[in-house]
Amino acid sequence: MFKLFFATPDKKVVTDADLEEITLPAFAGELHILPGHAPLMTTLDAGILRFKLKTGESQKMAISWGYCQISSDGVTVLAETAVSGQEIDIKSIEQHLKKNENLLLNETLDDNEWQKAQHEISRLRAELELLSERSH
């Protein structure tokens, strides 16, 4: 049996569901996982996570960074954030994106502040990408 457990610090997105396939935005590139995949542990980058359950239900979610463990039993995804297209407010995203881009262009930031702004920009762009996929 190939199971999916997918959670953030705020919510359990999917628990113990029979998984058909999953595509993850891994740090080194996109990973497409099917049953029988070799065991693997990887970090995740901001991007679109797609999965299809045995029931035929497919979902896409924008995630920020996180971790993924693939074992013979299934896939465990722990992400900092995960939002569906229905949860996204485009005006809010555009405002936050502009604010963070302006921070990088116009402010003197220490390394920690720079990384935080870059991370936020990546997360917001993933959410915009999810919305653009949904409209096609």
C-alpha positions in Angstrom: 0.0 0.0 0.0 1.3 3.5 -0.9 0.1 6.1 1.5 0.2 9.9 1.7 0.6 11.9 4.9 0.8 15.7 4.2 0.8 18.3 7.0 1.9 21.8 7.9 2.4 23.2 11.4 -1.2 24.5 11.2 -3.1 21.6 9.6 -3.2 18.0 8.4 -3.8 18.3 4.7 -4.0 14.5 4.0 -3.6 11.7 6.4 -3.3 8.0 5.6 -4.8 8.3 2.1 -4.1 5.7 -0.7 -1.8 7.5 -3.1 -1.5 6.9 -6.9 1.1 9.5 -7.7 2.7 12.7 -6.4 4.8 15.5 -7.9 6.9 17.6 -5.6 8.9 20.8 -6.0 12.1 19.4 -4.6 15.0 21.7 -3.9 17.0 20.3 -6.8 14.1 20.1 -9.2 10.7 18.5 -9.6 10.2 14.9 -8.5 7.4 12.6 -9.8 6.8 9.7 -7.4 5.0 6.5 -8.2 4.5 3.4 -6.0 7.7 1.4 -5.8 10.0 4.5 -5.8 13.3 4.0 -4.1 13.5 5.4 -0.5 14.5 9.0 -0.4 14.6 12.0 1.8 14.7 15.5 0.3 14.1 19.1 1.1 11.3 20.9 -0.7 11.3 24.3 -2.3 8.4 26.7 -2.9 6.3 25.5 -5.7 3.3 23.5 -6.7 2.7 20.1 -5.1 0.3 17.8 -7.1 -1.1 14.5 -6.1 -3.6 12.0 -7.2 -5.3 9.6 -4.8 -6.5 6.1 -5.6 -10.1 7.5 -5.4 -9.3 9.5 -8.6 -9.2 12.8 -6.6 -6.5 15.1 -7.8 -5.3 18.2 -5.9 -2.8 21.0 -6.4 -1.4 23.1 -3.6 1.2 25.9 -3.4 3.7 25.1 -0.7 6.7 27.0 0.7 9.7 25.0 1.8 9.6 21.7 3.7 10.7 18.1 3.8 9.6 14.9 2.1 10.4 11.3 3.0 9.6 8.5 0.5 9.6 5.0 1.9 8.2 1.6 0.8 5.0 2.5 2.7 4.4 5.9 1.0 5.2 9.6 1.1 5.4 11.9 4.1 5.3 15.7 3.3 5.9 18.3 5.9 5.6 21.8 4.5 5.8 25.2 6.2 2.7 26.3 4.4 0.2 24.7 1.9 -2.7 26.5 0.3 -5.2 25.5 -2.3 -6.3 27.8 -5.1 -9.6 28.6 -3.2 -7.6 29.9 -0.2 -5.6 32.4 -2.2 -6.5 36.1 -2.3 -4.7 37.5 -5.4 -4.8 41.2 -4.3 -3.2 40.3 -1.0 -0.5 38.3 -2.7 0.3 41.0 -5.2 0.6 43.6 -2.4 2.9 41.4 -0.3 5.0 40.5 -3.4 5.5 44.1 -4.3 6.3 45.0 -0.7 9.0 42.2 -0.5 10.4 43.0 -3.9 10.7 46.7 -2.8 12.5 45.6 0.4 15.2 43.8 -1.7 15.6 46.8 -4.1 15.4 49.7 -1.7 16.5 48.6 1.8 19.8 47.6 3.4 19.1 44.2 4.8 21.3 41.8 6.8 21.7 38.2 5.5 18.8 36.9 7.6 16.4 39.7 6.5 17.5 39.1 2.8 16.8 35.4 3.0 13.5 35.9 4.7 12.3 38.3 2.0 13.6 36.0 -0.8 11.8 33.0 0.9 8.5 35.1 1.1 8.8 36.1 -2.6 9.3 32.4 -3.6 6.2 31.4 -1.6 4.0 34.2 -3.1 5.2 33.4 -6.6 4.2 29.7 -6.1 0.7 30.8 -5.0 0.4 33.1 -8.1 1.6 30.1 -10.3 -1.1 27.9 -8.7 -3.8 30.5 -9.6 -2.5 30.8 -13.2 -2.7 27.0 -13.6 -6.2 27.0 -12.2 -7.4 29.5 -14.7 -6.1 27.5 -17.7 
